[in-house]
């Protein structure tokens, strides 16, 4: 017998706000220093959030599958 799927808000959805808020607040990363391997902070900070966003999305995805 299949269980009905849970509907409604889950606290794990709040994790999805982290990358959104981090990228929305541009003045916090709108600078050149510190550089990482010659790449200005402005660029590597955004690239870092691509990886972090995927890692944050993983527990949300796994929680939805249950």
Secondary structure, DSSP 8 states (H G I E B T S, - for coil): -------S--GGGGGHHHHHHHHH-GGGT-S--S-BTTB-HHHHHHHHHHHHHHHHHHHHHHHHH-
